């Protein structure tokens, strides 16, 4: 292969990586913002990033969560892994919030991005007092959420399936999430 061809390939690859990083990192924010969008349910004409992805979430107990079954509920989707220390720190807080809000029309889904065996997962859930449903991440879910780049990452959706604010990258504070859930539960 000629030197010119090699330089061309390296240059094209470098430009591709820079474009990829710019696109994926330019929209990241660590803030939760309160607010509400239209009261209309997400439709096919809405931006994919603004709606709860229409994928099947199957928890480790065999319960399926579909877009239809989640309609009319506030949905919290938290991406995490068993090896992630900030995830380990926030899981007991998320469990307390889940226990507080589950009877108020709020669904928590913990999307696990690693793959421990069932026994190790049960031990982890016991060690960290994890009470909300765990969904093993699969390619459909990971792709639908645009490949969360950091763990934990939390998405919140209102009763109409609209994403509220931007994804929260990093451990979420229970007070901030509780205030957001109070507002969303009160909405029609």
C-alpha positions in Angstrom: 0.0 0.0 0.0 1.4 3.4 -0.9 2.2 6.1 1.7 -0.4 8.4 0.3 -3.2 5.8 0.6 -2.2 5.0 4.2 -2.2 8.7 5.1 -5.6 9.1 3.5 -7.1 6.2 5.4 -5.7 7.5 8.7 -7.0 11.0 8.0 -10.4 9.8 7.1 -10.5 7.6 10.3 -9.5 10.5 12.5 -12.1 12.8 11.0 -14.7 10.1 11.5 -13.8 9.7 15.1 -13.9 13.5 15.7 -17.4 13.7 14.1 -18.6 10.8 16.2 -17.3 12.4 19.4 -18.7 15.8 18.6 -22.2 14.4 17.8 -22.4 12.2 20.9 -20.8 14.5 23.4 -22.4 17.8 22.4 -25.8 17.1 23.9 -24.7 15.8 27.3 -25.9 17.6 30.4 -25.7 16.7 34.1 -28.8 18.6 35.1 -32.3 17.5 35.6 -34.7 20.1 34.3 -38.3 20.3 35.3 -40.9 21.2 32.9 -43.6 19.7 30.8 -44.2 19.4 27.1 -47.5 19.1 25.3 -50.1 17.0 26.9 -50.2 14.9 23.7 -48.8 11.4 23.8 -45.6 10.8 21.8 -46.3 10.1 18.2 -44.3 8.8 15.3 -43.9 12.4 14.2 -42.2 13.4 17.6 -38.4 13.2 17.8 -37.2 9.8 18.8 -35.1 11.4 21.6 -38.2 13.0 23.1 -40.2 9.8 23.5 -40.0 6.7 25.7 -38.5 4.2 23.2 -41.1 1.7 22.0 -39.1 -1.4 22.9 -40.0 -4.4 25.1 -38.5 -4.2 28.5 -38.5 -7.7 30.1 -37.5 -7.8 33.8 -35.6 -10.6 35.4 -38.8 -11.9 37.0 -40.3 -12.4 33.5 -42.7 -9.4 33.5 -42.9 -7.5 30.2 -43.2 -3.7 30.1 -44.4 -2.4 26.7 -45.1 1.1 25.5 -48.8 0.3 25.8 -48.5 -1.0 29.4 -46.5 2.1 30.4 -48.9 4.6 28.8 -50.3 6.9 31.5 -47.4 6.2 33.9 -44.4 8.2 34.8 -41.4 6.1 33.8 -37.8 6.3 35.3 -35.2 4.3 33.3 -31.9 4.0 35.0 -28.9 2.5 33.2 -26.4 0.8 35.6 -24.0 -2.0 36.2 -23.0 -4.2 39.2 -19.4 -3.0 39.0 -20.3 0.7 38.9 -19.6 2.4 42.3 -21.8 5.5 41.7 -24.6 3.0 40.7 -24.1 1.0 43.9 -24.4 4.3 45.9 -27.6 5.4 44.2 -29.5 2.1 44.1 -30.7 2.2 47.8 -32.0 5.7 47.2 -33.7 4.7 44.0 -35.3 1.7 45.8 -36.7 4.0 48.5 -38.1 6.3 45.9 -39.6 3.3 44.0 -41.3 2.1 47.1 -42.6 5.6 47.8 -44.0 6.2 44.2 -44.9 2.7 42.8 -48.5 3.0 44.0 -48.8 6.5 42.5 -48.4 5.5 38.8 -44.6 5.6 38.7 -42.5 2.8 37.1 -38.8 2.4 37.7 -36.8 0.2 35.3 -33.2 -0.5 36.1 -31.5 -1.4 32.8 -28.4 -3.5 33.7 -25.6 -3.1 31.2 -23.4 -6.0 32.5 -24.3 -9.6 32.6 -24.0 -11.3 36.0 -25.5 -14.7 36.4 -28.8 -15.0 38.2 -27.3 -16.0 41.6 -24.8 -13.1 41.5 -27.6 -10.7 40.5 -29.8 -11.8 43.4 -26.9 -11.4 45.8 -26.3 -7.9 44.5 -30.0 -6.9 44.8 -29.9 -8.2 48.4 -26.7 -6.4 49.3 -27.9 -3.0 47.9 -31.6 -3.3 49.0 -32.7 -3.1 45.3 -36.5 -3.4 45.1 -37.4 -2.0 41.6 -37.5 -4.2 38.5 -34.2 -5.0 36.7 -34.1 -5.3 33.0 -31.1 -6.9 31.3 -30.0 -4.5 28.7 -30.1 -5.8 25.1 -29.2 -4.3 21.8 -32.8 -3.0 21.2 -32.9 -1.1 24.5 -29.3 0.2 24.3 -29.7 1.4 20.7 -33.1 3.0 21.5 -31.5 5.1 24.2 -28.6 6.1 22.0 -25.9 4.0 23.8 -25.6 5.8 27.2 -21.9 6.6 27.5 -21.6 6.8 31.3 -23.1 4.9 34.2 -25.4 5.6 35.9 -27.6 7.5 33.4 -31.2 8.2 34.2 -34.1 9.1 31.9 -37.4 10.4 33.1 -40.6 10.3 31.0 -44.0 11.9 31.8 -47.4 10.1 31.7 -47.6 10.8 28.0 -44.2 9.2 27.2 -42.4 12.5 26.7 -38.8 12.7 28.1 -38.6 15.3 30.8 -35.4 17.3 30.4 -32.1 15.7 29.4 -30.7 12.4 30.6 -29.0 12.7 34.0 -25.5 11.4 33.7 -24.0 10.3 37.1 -25.7 9.5 40.4 -29.0 11.2 40.8 -29.9 12.9 44.1 -33.1 11.5 45.8 -34.3 15.0 46.6 -34.1 16.2 42.9 -35.8 13.1 41.6 -38.5 13.2 44.3 -39.3 16.8 43.5 -39.5 15.9 39.8 -41.7 12.9 40.4 -44.1 14.9 42.6 -44.6 17.3 39.8 -45.1 14.6 37.2 -47.5 12.6 39.3 -49.7 15.7 39.8 -50.0 16.3 36.1 -52.9 15.1 34.0 
